[in-house]
Amino acid sequence: MQVTIPDDLARGLGAEEKKVLTEIAVALYKTRRLSLAKAARMLRVHRNTFQRILAERGEVLNYTREELDEDVRSAQDLVARTSRS
């Protein structure tokens, strides 16, 4: 999908295309409409770069307890597999 923002409107916002896209990506991420990975992809940046953009704005990550538990289990599984090798 391609979204077109008229140049005069973009100029009125005082922003270039990348800045407007960043505002949209951050807003969609904050409302949980986009995941971190998808928001980063929208901006064509690495996830770490998008995390830095969020941090610079004082935004927190959308990270649930369930996601934390899943990440801990994944890390434990990886450690177990590498220690057997």
C-alpha positions, 0 to 999 in steps of 0.5 A: 500500500502506498499513502500519498501526503500532499507536499503542501500538507507535509511542508505545513507539518514542517517535516520531510517524508521520513519524519512523517513516516516516523510519526505514523509508525510510532503512533501505530506502535503505541496503539499496538496496531504495529509490532516493533518489527513491523514498525521498523520495517515500515521505516526501513530501519533495524529493530534496534534503530526503531527502539532507539527512536522510541527511547529518544521520545521517552516511549516504552516498549510494548512488552507483555509479561507473557512475551518476557516469559517466552523469551526467558524460556527460549533463552533457557532452551538455547543455553541447554542446547549449546551446553549439550554440544 
